[in-house]
């Protein structure tokens, strides 16, 4: 029986414009020594980031097979990429829906036996060699030529490597966290009884089972292992023509489309989420500005959009289309009462904050049940996002007026199986700069 040959393939791809001039890079590494065995790079013309990344994967696997063409099942290849999309799709955890991705994924899967290839996502900073190869290829294309290995300096600029440990596929980070929480819980339980070390009393009884769903865990106490949370990445829609004028724009008005600025914001958000690689599902308010924003991201990620009516904006009644000053001038008493009482609806039969909170909470419960353990991009509006954050913090209704949410901003809330919620981000606009 032949000795197993273990290789690492690091691959990357990029597009300057997405779609735009694109190229890929791939490097094959000896897992035992960290030595570079082969490099590949190519300018591929106009393409998207995702196409370029898949092309990089194909080139890396092809180069690995070419090094040991007769190895058969004795060749094991561990692929490391900073594209969460490619890693999750090739690992079989995400569906491949985009028509441009399906044939590329099929080509990659056919190069080596599926049992011989494992995949791992790594941060971009750990994928510099392949990234630099891809950029060299794009630079060559810009100059009207193809990449040449003899002129490459990518390996010189890449960080030093250490041999890959002799182990199986990379472990699940959630499983590691679960073990840590279990250890903390055991230590805390021992501390509560005054015993930090196990004492063998000769007792043989099994411990009574603990109901971990009885009540949410509070404070810094060690939590039971409840698995990965449902994580809501809350994206406010891009600007409409009403947004910079700060006019009331809810679900009872004209349903405006994105402005040119709003479309650019949606495109920037799509680039951000594609690079981040964590979004697994997309849901959207039914209103046009959200559907357009969601579509920009979905097209980039190759995902579908599910419409969730509970994420629509408040119906502002007679205030739709007016500025705050105009409402103050025309409906001053109603506005004062609305600001002071969450049960009060806007003039003309709109929705109160209490009514909005009820339907948003119902939508939250539906989505957390449907997407337990997954990361969901929810494209919605100011009031639903503020409501989700407020409910997660168990803050009073007046907290709504203490939050700022910019157009196309990102906020994040994670929901755990014990009923706890964790606000992880609020009003992040760094992807727009």
N, C-alpha and C positions, 0 to 999 in steps of 0.2 A: 504494500500500500504506500503510495507517494506521501511524502511529508506535506502538510498543509502550508501553502504559501499565503501569507496575510498581507494585504495591501490596503492603503488608504487612498481614496480619491477625493480631492478637494476641487470643487467646480464653482464657477460663477458666470454670470452674463450681465450685460448692461445695454441700455439704449439711451442715447442722448436725444431725448424728445418723446419717447415712449408713445407711439412708435417714432423711431428716428434711426439714425445711423447706429448700428448695433454690432456687438462682438461678444465672444465668449473666451474664457480661459479655463484650463483644467490642468491639474498636476497629479501625478501618481507617485506615491510615497511608500517606501518600505516600512511597514508597521513596526518591525523589530528594531530598526536602526534610525528611523527618521530621515533616511537618505532619499533625495529626489531621484526617481527612476525615469520619469518622462514628463514632458510638458506639451501642451497643445493649446493653440489659440487661433482664432480666425475672425476676420471681419466678414459679416454676413449680410451687409446691406441694411435696408430699412426693415426693422422688426421691433417687437415689443420687448420689454424686460423679461417677461415670462418665457417667451420663445427663445431668447438668448440664453436664459438659465438652463432650459431643457437641452439646448444644443451643447452647452458646456458639459452637462451630465453625460450626454451621449458620447461626446469626445473623450471624456475621462474614462468611462467604462470600456470604450473601444480600445483606448491606449493600454488599459490594464490587461485586457484579454490578449492584445498583441504581444505583450511582454512574455506571457506564458500560455501560448495557444493550445498546448496539449495538457494543461493542468486539469481540466475538467472540474470535478467536484472538489479537487484539492486546492482550488483557488478561492479564497475568501476576500471579499472587497467591502470595506466600510466607507460609505460615502458621507462626506461632511460638506454641508452647504448652508449658507445664510439665508436661503429662500425657504421660508416655512411652507409656502405653497407647494413647491416641488417635493420637499421632504415628506409632507403629510400625504400628498397624492400618491407618490411612489410607494409609501409605506402601507397604502390601502385604507388609511383612516379618513381621507377626504375624497369625495366623489370628483371625478374629472368631467366637467360639463362643457367647458369652452371648446369649440370645434378645432381651434388651433392647437390645443394642448393634447387632445386624445391621440393623434397619430405620433406625436413626439414621445409621449409616455409609453406607447406601445413599442416604439423603436428601442427606447431605453430598456424596457423590461425584457426584450428578446435577446439582448447581447450576452447576458450570462444567466445561468439558472437562478430563478428568484430566491432559492434557499441559500445562494452564495453571497447575496448582497444585503447589507443592512444600511440604514440611513440614520443620520443624526443632524439635527439643526445646531448650528453654532453662531455666535455673534459675528457680525461683519468684521470686527477687529481681529478675529481669529482666522479669517479667510483671506488675508491680504495677498498671499501669493497668487491665488486664482484671480482675485480682483485686479491685481496689477497686470496680469496676463491679458485679461479682458480689455483693460484700458489701453494696453499696448496695441492690441488688435484694432480697437476703434481709432486710435491715433494713426495707425498705418492706413486704415481705410480713408481717413480724412485727407491723407497725403497721396491718395491714389495708388496705394500699394498693399500688399498682403504682409502679415506678420512673419518675421523670420526668427527662428529659434536662436540663431547665432548672434543676433543683436539684442536679445532679451536681457534685461537686468532685474526681472521680477523676483527671482530667487534671492538676489543680493539685498533687496529691500524688504523681504519677508522676515517675520520674526523667527528666531531659532526654534526648532522643534525638539521635543523629547519623544522617545519611542512610545508607541501605544501600549498600554498594559495588556498583558495576556489575559483577556477576559472576554465575555460574551458581548452581545449588543448593549448599548448604553442603557442604563436603568431609567425608570420613570421618576422624574423629579418629585411628583406627587407622592409616590411610594416612599421615597426617602424622607419627605416631610412627615408622612404618616408615622414612620418609625421614630422620628425625633419626638413627635407629639406623644406617642405611646410611652416613650422613655420618660418624658417629662411628667406625664400623668402618673406613671408608676412611682416616680420619685416624690411627687406631691402627695400621693396617697400614703406613702411610707412616712412622710413628714407629718401628716395629719395624725398618725397613730404613734408618733414618737419613735418610729423605726426606719432608719435609712438603709439598713442592710437586712437581707432576708434571714429569717431564723426558722430552722426546721423544727416544727413542733410535733411532727409525726402525724398531724391531721391529714386526712385523705379526702375531705369533702371538697366538692367543686364550689367555687365562689358563685354567689347569686348573680344572675345577669343584671346588667345595668341598662336602664332605659335612657339612651342618649338623646332621644327626641323629646323628652318630657318638658324641657324648658331651655331657652337659649342660654348659652354660656356667656357670662358677663365678665368684663375686666380682663386681667392678664392671666387668669387661670388657664392651665393646659386644657385644650379642647379635645374631645374625642375625635377619632379619625372618621370624618364624614365625607371623604372623597373630595374631588376638585369642585369648586363652586361654579355656579352659573354666573358668568361674568358679563355684565352689560356695558359695552362701550357706547356711550351716549353721544351721538354726533348731532349737533344742531345743524339744521339745513343752511345752505349758503344764502347770501343776500338776495332779496328781491328789491324792486324799486322803492318799496315802502320801508325797508329796513333802515337805511341811513337817516330817514326822516323820523324814525321812532314812532311810527303810527301803529295803532292797534291793528293787528292782522291775525285773526283767528280762523276758526272753522266756519264762521257765519258770514264771511265776506266774499271777496272776489276770487279767491284762490289764485294768487299771482304766481307767475313762473319765476325762475331764477333770472337775475340780471346777468350782464356780462361778467361783472365782478363775482357774482354768486357762482357762475359756471366755472370760473377760474379757481375759486375756493374749493369747489367740489372736486376738481381735477387734482388739486394739491393734496386734498384729503385722501384721494384714491392712491396717489403715489406713496403717501405716508403709510397707509395700511398695507400696501403691497410690499413695501420694504420691511415693515414690522412682521408681517406673516403670521399673525395670531388670530385673525377673524375667521370663524368657521361658518357662521350663519349671518344673514342680513334680514332685518325686519324694518318696516317703514310705516310712518303715518300715511294715510291715504291722500293727504293733500299734495298738490302738484310739486311744490318746492322741495318737499322731502323725497318724493318719488324720483325727481330728477337728480337730487344729490345722491340718493341710494344707488341709482342706475349707474352713475359715474364710477362708484366704487365697485359695484358688482361686475361691471364690464371688465374692470382691471383685474379682479380676483377670479373671474370665471365662476361666480356664484349666482344663485337666483335670489330674488327679493320676495319676501312674504309680507303682505300688507296686514297691519294690525291696527284696526279701527280705534282701539283704546288709546293709541299714542297720538291721536289728533290734537290740535291746539284747542284751547278754550274758545267757546263761542262768546264773543264780546258784544253781542246784541247790537244796539244802536251806536255803539262806540267804534264799530268796525271802520277802519280807514281814517280815523281821527287821531290827532296827536293828543298827548296828555293834557296840554294846555287848552286845546279845543274842547275836550271833554270837561275839564274844570270849568270852562266858561259856560258851556251849555247845560251840563248836568252836575253842577257842583255838589249838591247835597247827596245825590246818588253815589258820586265818586268817593266822598268822605266816608259814607257808610260802608262801601265796598272795601275800602282800604282797612277799615277797622274790624270788619266782620266777615269771616270766611264763608258764612252761610248766605251772604247777600250776593245776588246776581247782578251783572251789569244792566243798565237801562235797556228795556225793550225785550226782555226774555232770554238773555244770555245765560251762561253757566256760572254758578258760584265756584269758588275754589274748593269747597267741600265736595261738590258734585264731581269736579274734575279729579280730585284725589281718589274718590271712590272708583271711578272707571279706570284710572291709571293703576291703582293698586290691584284691581281685577286683572288688568293686562299683564302686570308684573307677575302675578301668581300663575297665570297661564303660561307665560314665557319661561319662567324658572322651572316649571314642571316639564315643559316640552324640551328645554335645552339644558337640563341638569348636567354639570360638568363641562359645558362648552362655552366658548366665547362668542357672544352675539353682538353684532353692530346694530344698534337701534337708532335709526335716523328719525328725529322728531323735533320738537319745538321747545321754546323757553319754559312754558308752564309745566309740561310733563317732565322735563329734565329736572327742574327745580323741585317738583313734587317727589320724584323718586329719591333725590338726594335728601330732601327734608324727612321723608318717611324712614330712610335708612338711618338717619341720625336721631330719629324720634324727637325731632325739633317741632316747636309750635308753628302754626300756620304763618305767623308774622315773619318767620325766618325766610319766607319766599322773597321778601323785599330787601333782604340782606345779601343776596347773591347777584353776581354779574355774570351774564352768559353772552359772549360775543357770537356773531354769525360764524358758522362752521367750526365752533369750538368743540373740544372733546372733554367729556367727563366720564368717570368709570365707577361703577358700583358692583361689588361681588356679593352673591347671595349663597349662603351655606345651608346645608341640609338641616341644621338645628334651628333655623329661623334667623340666625344672625346675618347682618349685612355689614359690609365694609366699604366706605367711600375711599377710593384710591386716587382719584384725580378730579379736578374741577376747573373748567374753563381754560383748558390748555389750547393755546393758539400757536405754539411754536412751529407747527407744520406749515403754517401760512407765511412764514417769514423767509 
